[in-house]
């Protein structure tokens, strides 16, 4: 049997489908899917790993022995040497309080004193996917040969290397080879398996070096920042080797904007008309920096109704087609179309796994000669009717692909495969696929020709100009319209023609500060500065948003983000600079090329971190105060209507849920609930204070829905909703009493629900969507007998059964417009009618039985 190890389950399934002589058979080993198939009479099995199956971590302790020195022990008793510098204190210590031990240091608990030791702690790799490792070893024992078929880059090679180490534990002598491919299509995969190579251990070591270095820096800096000021609004303060200098770029740009001193200037602009067409005219002095000169010039033309054309100049220019997409340019182009870099990579990964595009994590911008460009274009023409006319022109030639500056041999630039059915894609996938397909076609086409016309006009002795651009020859623009400006056609004019002039104004303006980074521009800047890799940049930006160091797009740093960068810049400036991170990345490249060792590179990074840590620890309290003030500023939502102090977002120590509370606590006990399922941000100006009750008003941003504003006070008249009878309680009717089902909005929590007037006796309650005007229909659901109501939404009326466990909803493949999720967030039904309760019991009764069955299968498989 030949065992094929892919990075993910979907890749394992795809490989089986592409290589199988007949149809692959879906199977399971324990609970993990595997795919059995024949290749020319030989038995093959493919399985997916779910990414990294081993996770790096630190041991709980570093111990010291006078003879052996510093070391740690794994769970299996294996001794790991620790290269702790002689300058750090050794046991016995004067105190037995943690992190100090009789024979070493505890590094599991978060203590400032343990951080210098954590910097030098040995790293162990623990199973991250125990079930998958179990299956891998089970299959490896039976295999005659093994093929590693993970993605071909540093991460993929490391994942394959970790899988190989697990294989070697049970099958030390089994032959192992490597399949490298750039697209999950038959030609590529077949070629890869016909030309197997060895796993590149240098590349895997480079990936593991990054993994170790990022773990060390992330753990030490995150613990330090958290311990510098523990407590507050969300305790953990994230930091990292690449994350922190990336944040510093954004903060640096914000500081430039804050320091920017605007300068006044003036412009004279108006409109002209000739031959039935209006067009814009501007004074030939684009910006007047002297107000008196601007007013003098405007005085000459104010009220003038005609001008004379003095010159007409036409000039054609060529716009060259773009170069092929690599990861960074794809992320930048997609960001301009409203798709964030992180989402771009998630979608691109799904397109790659479906065989629609090539591997999306690449630096290359030059198509290799072996790539069948013509075949891909023919495939696009056949599978994408909208692209067929452009494909026909491309095939007519000449087909000369553009070339970028970076040429590598691992993967080609990102391109469509010309295979698969794009009509099966959802809207986000289709949007990105079209961008990639059109970019590919554009790289094979000729330049676009744009004709510029510049008209000079004399208006009462003052020189004015008008210009227009017209796309004369579309060239590559026929395939790639992204970023194309609309034609600005001027009427046909000649010298001496008279034009009508109107609406001439003198406009006072100011120069603008440097623009903030968009997510796409920040990815490009990270690449330029050597921060991160093609695979990690998007996730780093996403992480900075998650920990609330960044907000909005274009990107703004939060007060906390600015405070952390400012404090680290003062006490450990090298942490915030791209140069040191780029230096470590270059070290890892040397490992990949076999010019350096993993141990040397990781130890070098430890030394760099250790050299900064002493100063950071010395100034822990100073940095903590800066963070504390910034966290409070970020958490502020307004002023307390009772005492005037800040109202801030807080987190309950008991429930871990968020709420709005007064900083004057315990003297002031004002608190408000936070709407669930939304991202909350404060408003500014007059809109920030409710005119009815004086409490703050906030902006609520639901996921992928339109934002709305509301007062935080649930008792405010602006939040009041009258009770509404929506039906009668069937449980009460069966018990011989009358009960009304009433839709109610809680003044305490702001949540909405339907509850029986005899709730204490029957316990009937249903959740409701958080927003939207309710309307009773008087009807009941045919499936469960619960009330049917209409909710008014931005998209129109929404008719729903309020019972979240209605059997009718199970029959639908997809709940209408997320109804189930929206209602479920409102509240949870406590008790429901008898029919629904019995249904729930049946469902619950089945779950333990299923678990028993699984358990038996597992034990029998062992």
N, C-alpha and C positions, 0 to 999 in steps of 0.2 A: 504494500500500500504506500502511496505517495501522499504526504501531508502538506497542504498549502496553508500558510499562515498569513492572513491579510490583516490590515489595521482595524477594519470595522466589519460588522456583520454584512452590511449591504455590499461592500467590496468583495467579500468572500462569496456571496451569492452571485454577483455579477461575473466573477472569474469562472465559477462553475458553469454558468450559462454559456460563456464565450468559448470555453475549452472542451466542454463535454461532447463526446461523439453522439450521444443521444440526448435524452432529457435528464437533468440532474434530479436526484431524489432528496427531498427535504427530510432531515432527521434531527434527533436531539441526543446529546450525550449529557446525562443528568438533565439540567434545564437549559443548556446552551445549544442554540441552533448550529447544525453543521450541514454540509452539502456533499452528498456522495455521488460520484459520477465516474464514467469510464472514459479513458482517452486511449483509443486504439487498443482496446482489450485490457489495459492496465487499470487497476482500481485506484481512484484518487478520492481524497476527502479535503474539503476546504473549510476553514473556520475563521471567524473574526475575533479580534482582541479587545474591542472597545477602547482603543487608544492605549495609554500607558498602563501596564499591568503591575508595575513595581513603582512605588512612590518613595522618594528620598526623605529621610527624617533624621532627627538626632536621637541618640540614646538618652535615657533619663538622667544619667550621672556620668561624670568624669572622675575617675579614681586615681590615687597616687600610691605608688610603691617605691620605696627607696632604691631597690635593685632594678625594677622594670621601668620606672618612670611613670608618666601619665598614660592611662589607657581607659577603655570602656569595654563593657561586656554586652553581647547581644543576648536575646532570649535563649538562644541555643548554647550559650556559654562561650562563643567565639570571642577571642581577645582582639580588640582594635586599638592600635597605637594612636596616641594623640600627641601632636607636635606642639605642646603648650610651651610658650617661651619661658625662659628661666626667670624673667622679671616678675612673673605673676606668683603671688604667695602660695605656699604649699602647706598641707596639713602637717602637724596639728594646728588648728585655729583657736583663737581666744574665745570664740563663741560657738555654740552648737545650734544656733538659730539658722533656719534655712536662709540662703542656699548652702550654708556651710555644713559639711558632714565630718565625721571623725576621720574618714579616709579619703575625702575628696569634696566635690562640688555637685550639688543638684542643679541641673540646667533645665529641668522640665517646668518647674514653677517660674513665673515671670518675676524675677528680682533683678534690680539694677546691678547688684554685686556680681551676678553670674554672667553678665553680658561679655566681659573680656574673655571668659573661659568658653562661652558659647561660640565666639568667633573662631576658636581653634578646635572645636569639638569634631570628632570623627563622624562620618555620615554613614548611615545604614539604609538599606533599601528593603522596605516592607511590602508584602503583597497588597496591592490596591484592588485587585480583582481576583479574590480567592477562588471563586467558582470557575472562572475562565482558566486560571492556572491549573486547577484540578483537571479540567477537560483537556487542556493542552498536554499535560503529562500523561494522561490516560491514552491519548491518541499517539503521542510520541513513542510510547513503549511498543506499539504495534506497527510503527512505520518503518519501511525499508529505506526511505529517504525523505528529507524535509526541504521545502522551498519557502524561503522568507519572501513574502510579496507585499510588504508594507510600502507606504509612500516613499519615494526616493528623495529624501532631504535629511537634514541632521536629525530632526525629530523622528522621522520614519525609520532611519537607520538605528537610532537608539531604541525605539520600540521593538524593532526586529532583534537587536542585540540582547535586550532583556528577555525576549521570548526564547532566544537561543540558549541563554543561561539556564532557563527553566527546563528546556529540552535536555540539556546536557546532564542535569541532575538524575534523569531516569534513563537516558539513552546516550551515554558518553561517546559512542563510536558511530552513531548514525550519520551518513553523509548529509551535509547541509549546503545548499546553494541559494543564490539570490536572484530574483526576477525584478528587473527595473523597467517600468513603463511610464508613459506620460499621459495616457488617456485610457479609460476603461472601454475600449472598443476592440473588436475582434482582431484586426490587423496588428495593433500595438501589443495586445496581451499575448497573442500567439507568437509574435516575434520575440517578445521578452522571454517566454518559456522555452523557445527553441535556442536561445542564446543566454543561458544562465551564467552568472558570474559569482564571485565570492562576496560575502558581506564586507563592507568597508569599515573596519574597526576604527580607523582614525576618525572617520566621519561620525561614528557612534560616540567615540570618546569626546569629540567636540560638543556634541549635543548634551552629553552627560556633564561636561564641564560647565556649560551654561546652566544646567539644572542645579548643580551643586552651588555655583556662585550665587545664583539668584535666591536660592534657599537661605544661604548664610546671610547675605545682605538684607534680604527681606525680613528674616526672623529678628536679626539684631536691631535693625533700625525701627521696625514696627514695634517691637517690645520697648525700645528706648522711648519713642515718642508717646506711647501709651502710658508708660510708667512716669514720664515727666509730669503729667497732670492726669492721674487716673480719676475717673468720674466725669460727670457732665452728660452731654447729650449724645450718646453713642460712644462707648469707651475707646474702642480700638482706633489708633491713628496709623493708617497704612503708609509704608514707605518702601522703597526698593532701589536697586542699582540703576535701572532704566527709568522707572516711574518718577523718581524725584527730579532728575535733570529735565525730563519732559515737562513736568509741572513748572519747573523753573523757566522754561521757554515761554510758557503762557503768562507767567507772572511778570517776566521781563517786559513782554509786550504791553501788559496792562500798566506797568510803571511808566513806560514811555508815553502811553496815552495820558496818564495822570499828570506827567511833567510837561506835556505839550502845551505851549502857549500859542493860541490861535492868532493869526494875523488878519487884519481887515483887507478886503479888496472889493472892487466893484466891477460889474459887467453890464454892458449895454446890449440888450437882445430884443428882437422883435420878429415880426412876420412880414413876408412879402407875398405877392400874388401875381401870376402871369399865365395867360392862356388857360384860365380856369383852374389852376392848381395853386394851393398855398404851400409855402415852404419857409423854414426857419432861416433867419439871418442873424449874424453876430458881428459886433464891431471888430475890426481887424486887430485891435489891441485886446487880446483875449482877457487879460486881467489888468485893471487900473489899480496901482498901489497908492496913487495920489488921488485923494477924494476931490480936490479942486479941479484937477485935470479931467476926471470923470464927469463932474458936473458941467464943466465947460463944453466938453464934447456932446453931452446929452442935450445941453441947451441949444446946440446947433440943429439937432434932429427932432427935438420935441415938437410934435404937431405936423411934421413934414409928411406928405402923403405919397410922394413918388421918389424913385431913384433911377439911376441910369447904369446899365451894365457896361463896365469898362473892359472886362476881359473874361474869356471862358477858356479854361484849361482842362484837358482830359488826359488821364494817365491810367494805364492798365498795370495791374500788379498780379503776380502769381502767388497763390497761397498753397504751400506744399502739403501733401497728405501727411497724416500723423504716422508716427512709428508704432510698431506693435506694442500691445499691452504687456507690461510686467505687473507685479502685484501692486506696487505703489501707484503707478499711473492709472490702473483700474480703480483703485480705491478713491483717488482724487476725482476721476471722471464720474464715478457713481455718486460721490458726495455732492457734486454739482447738480445731480439729478434727484437729490433728496434721499439717498440711501447711505446711511452711516458706514464708515469703514468696517466696523465689527459686523454689522448686518450683511454688508457686501461679501465678507469672507464666509459667513454662514450659508448664504445663498449660493455662492460660487462652489462651495464644497458639495452642496446637494446637486448642482448641475454636473459637477465632475463625477460624482458617484453614479449619476444617471447616464453617463456616457455622452453628455451633450457638449461638454467643453473639455479642454486639456487641463492638466494639473495647474491649480491657481496660485501656487506659492513659488514664484520664480523671479529671478533678477534679469533674465535674458530678454533682449529686445531685438534679436536677429533670428529670423526663421532659418533653421538648418536646411541644407540642400536636399536632405532626405525627405522632408515634409512634402506630401502630395497636395500642393496648393490647389491645383486644378480639380482634383478629386473632391476636396472639401467644398469648393464653390459649387460643383455639380450637385453634391449632397444637399447644400443649402437651398439650391434652386428647386430641388424635388420636394424637400420637407417644409419649406417656408414660402408659401405662395407670395406673400407680401414682398419678399426679397428677390423673387424670380427675375423681374425686369432688370434689376441692377446686376444680378449674377450673370445674366445674358451678356451685358455690356462688358463685364470683367472677362468673361470667357472669350470674347471677341478680340481681346488683347489690345496692346501688348501688356503682359502681366509681369510687371517689374516691382517686386515688393520693396518697401522702404526698410531702412536699417537704422536701429538705434545705436547708442554708444556702448552698450553693454552686451558682450557676447560670451555666453557660458555653454558648457556641453552637457549639463545635467538634464534640463528640460527646455523645450521650445517656449517662445512667448505664449501667452494665454490666447487661445483661439477656439472657435467652434470646431467640433469634429465633423460636422455635416451629417451626423447620424442621429437617430432618435426622433421623437415626435414632440416638437415645442408646443403643440396645442394642448398637451396634458399639463402644462405648467400653470401655477397660480400667478396672480398679477405681479407680485414682487419678483418671482423667478423669471417671468417673461420679460419684464423690464430690463433686468440685468443681462439676460441672454441676448436680447436685441442689441443692447449696447455693445456686447462682445462681438456678436456676429457682424454688426455694421462697421465696427472698428476694423475687424479683419478684412472686410471687403474694401474699406477705404485705403488700407495699406497697399492694396494691389492696383489702385487706380491712379490716374494722373492728377496734376494740380488743378485747383479751381482758379478761374480768371475773374478778377473783380475790377470793374471799371470805376474809377473815381473822377467825378466832375467837380471842379471848383470854379465858382462864379464870383467875380469881384464886382461890387456895386458901389457907386458913389451916391451918398444920400446927404445932400446939402453940404458937400465938401468933406464929409466924414467917410472914411473907407469901411465898407462892410463886406462880409464874405458869406457865401452859402456853399455847402458841399453835400454831395450825395454819393453813395456807393451802390452799385448794381452788380449782381452776380450774372456775368455774361456767359461764362461756361462753367457749369456746375462741377464738372470733374468729380473728385472724390466726395464732394458735398452732396451728390445725389444719394450716396449710401450713408453718409455721416453728417446729419444736419445739426448735431449737438453744438451749442454755442454759436450758431450762425446768426448774425445780426439781420434784422429785417431790411429789405431793400429800401433805400431812401432815394427815390427817383426825383430828379429835378426836371422841370419842363425844358424843352429845347429852346435855348436862348443864344443870342449873338451879341457881340459888342455893339453898343448904341441902342439896344432895346430899352424901353422904359417899363419899370415894374411898379405896381402899387405897393405902398408901405403902410403898415398899420401896427398897432399894439407895441410900439417901441417903449421899453422900460429901462430904468436904471435900477439895478439890483445890488443891494449891499450884502456881501457874503463874508465868510471867514474860512481860513484854511482848516482842513480836517486832520485829526491825529492819525497815526498809523492804524490801519484796519486790524481788527482782531483776527486771529486765525479761524478759519473754518476747519472742520475735522479733516477734510481732504488736504488743505494746505498744511495742517500740522503733521500729517503723515509724511508729506513731501519734505518738510523741514527736518523731521526726525531722520529721514534717510540721508539728507544732506549733512547732518551733524554726526552721523554714525550711531544713532540711538536705536537700539532694538534691531530686529530683523524683519524681513518681509512677512514672517509668520507671526510675529509678536506685537507689532506696532498697533494694530487695531485693538487687540485685547488690552494693551496698556492704557490706551485712551479710554476704553470702556471702563476699565477698573478705576481710573481717576474720577469718572462720573459717579460710579457706584459708591465710592467713599466720600463723595460730596466735596471734592477738591475743585471740581469744575462744574459749570452749569451753562445752560443755553448753547446755541449754535447760531452765529459765530461764538467762539468759546470765551467765557469769562471765568477767572479764578474766583473761588469763594474767599471769604475773609480768612477761613481756616487754611486754605491752600496758600494764600499769600503769607500768612503768619509762619507757617512751617518753612517755606522757602526762605523768608527773611531771617528766621532764627538760625536755620542750618547754614545759610550763607555767612552769617556772622561767626558761628562757632566751629563749623566744619565746611568751609567753602567748596572744597573739592567734590563733595558729595553732590552738589547741585550743578556741576559743570559737565558738559557733554564729553570733554576731552578724556577724562578718566574712564568713563564708560566705553568710549570708542577704543581706548587703549586695551581694555579687557576683551572687547569683541575681537580686536585684531589678534590678541593672544589665542583666542579660540579658533580663529581661522588658521593660525599656524599649527594647531593641534590637528585640524581637519586635513592639512596638507602634509602631516607627518614631520613637521619641523620643530615641534615642541611636544611636551608630554602633559597629560591631564593633571597629574600630581603637581607639577611645577606651576602651571597656570592657576590652579585653585589656591595653592599656597601663596602665590603672588597676590591674589585678590584678598586673601585673609590678612596679609601684611598691610595692604593699603587701608583696609577697614580698621584694623587695630590701631594704625597710626592716627586715626581721627577720633577714636572712641574715648580716649582719656579726656580730651578737651570737652567733648559732648557731656560726659558724665559730670565733669566739674561744673558745667553751666546748666545742669538739669533744671534747677528751680527757675532760672531766668527764662529758659525756653518754655517751661510749663506755664508760666504766667502769660506769655504771649499767646500760647495756644488757647488758654482758658478764655481770654478776652475775645479772641476771634470766634471761638465756638459759640459764645453767647451772642455775638453779632450775627452770625449765620442763622442761629436758631430763632432770632427775634421775629415775631409776626405783627407786633404793634404795641400800643400802650394799654395798660390796664385801666378800664373805665372807673375802677373803684379807688386805686391808690396812685395811679399814674406811672408806676414802674413798668419795666419791660414784661410783656407776655412772650414766652418762648415755647418752642416745641420741646417737650420732655418725654422721657420713657419711664413707664411704670416699672419699679423694681420687682413687683409681684407678677404682673401679667406680661411684661416686656412690650406691652402695647403703647402707642404714642398718644399723647394728649397735650393740650395747651395749658400752661400754668403760669402763675405770676412769680416773678423773681423776688417779690416781697414776702413769700412764704417763709415762716408760718404766720407772720402777722397778717398777711392778706391771703385768703383762701380761694381766690377766684380761679376756677379751672373751666375749660371747655373741651368737649370731645373733638377728635379729628375725624373727618369723613374717611370712611374705609375705601380701599381700592383706588385711591387717587394720589398723585404727587402734589403736595401742598407748597405754595410759595406766597410770600407776602405781597401786597399791593403797595403802591406809592401814591403820594399826593392826597387829594381829596377822596379818591376812591378807596383809600386805606381805612377809613373810619365810617362805620355804619351811621347814617343820619337818624335812624330810628332809636338805637339803644346805646350808641357810642362805643360798642365793641369793635375789634378789628375785623376787616373784611379780607378774605384770602382768595387766591386763585387756585382752583382745583383742576388738575390735568389727569383725566382718566386715560387708561392705556388705549392708544389708537382711537381716541374719540376727541370731540371738540371740548376745549377747556371752558369752564364756567366760573363765575365769581359768586361768593356768598358770605354772609355774616357768620362768624364762628359761634355766635350765641344761639343755641337751639330754641331758646324761649323768645327770640326776637320776632316781632310781628312779620318781618320779611320772610321768616322761615315757617310761619304758622300755616298749617293745613287743617281744615275742619274734618271731623270724623265723617266717614261715608259708609253707609250700609251697602254691602255688596251681595248679600244673600242670607239664607237661613242655614243653621247648623244641622246637618243630617244626623250627627251622633246624638244631639239632644232630642231630635225628633224621634229617633229609635227608642230613646229612654222615656218618651212620653212627656217631654217638656219643650218649651219654645226657647230658642236661642238665636240671636242675630249675629251675623258675621260682620264685624266693623273694621274698616280700614283706618288705621291710626298712625300718627307720627309721634314718636317719643320726644318729649321736651328735654329729656335728660341726655339721650344719646343721639338724637336726630335720625334714628333708624325708623323705617316704615314696615308695618306688618298688618296682617289681618288676624283678628282674635275674636273668639266667641264671647258674647256677653256673659255666658256662664263658664268662663274659662277655668275657674277654680274647680268646677265639677267635671267638665268634659276634657279640658286640656287641649282644645283644638286651636292651632295657631299656624299661620303660613307666612313666609317672608315675602317681601315686595321689593322691586327695583328701587334703588335709592332716589331716583329722580323721575320726573315726568308726571303730568297731571293724570289722575285716575278717573276712570268713568265706569260705573257699574252697568253691566249688560242685562242683569236679571237671569242670565243663563248659567247652566252648570255643565261641567265637562262630561262628555259621553263615556269617558273611560273610567273616571274615578268619582264623579259627583261633586268635585270641588267647584267653587265659583269661577266663572270666566270674566275677566276684566279687560279693559282697554287702557293702555298707557300711551300718552302722547309723547313722542320723541321728536328729535330734530329731523328724522327721516319720515315722520308721519306716524299714524296710529299703529300700535303694536298690540295684537290680541293674544292674550296668554291665559292658560290654566295656572292658577297660583300654586298648585300642589307640585312641589319639586320632585316627588317620587311617583308622579302620575305614570301609569303603565303606557299611556299613549306617547309619552316623550321617549320611551325606550325604543319605540318602533321607528322613530325618525333617525336617520343617519347622522344628521347634524342639527343641534338646536337652532332655531331661527334666530339669527343675528346675535348669538351669544346669550340667549335668554337665560339659560340655566345658570351660567356663570355670574351674570349680572344680578340675578335674584338671589343666588346663593350667598353673595357677599353681603346682602342686606341683613339677614339674620338666619337663624337655623330653626326649622320647625321642631317644636318640642314634642307635641302629641298630635296625631292626625287621625282622621276617621278610621273606623274599623277595617274597611277594605284595604286601605293603605298600610295600616299596621300589620295586618296579616301578611301582606306582600313583603314587607320589610323582614318579617320573621323568617319567611321562606328563604329570602336572599341570604340573610345572616347564617341560617342553618347550613347552607351549602358551603360556606367558606372554610369552616374547620375540616369538613370532609375532604375538600380539595387539598388542604395542607397535608393531611394524613397520607393521601395518595402520593403527593410529591415526596414526602419523607420516605415512604416505602421504596419508591423508585431510586432515590438517592442511595439508600442503604444496599439495595440489591446491586446497583451498579458498582459499588465498591468491591 
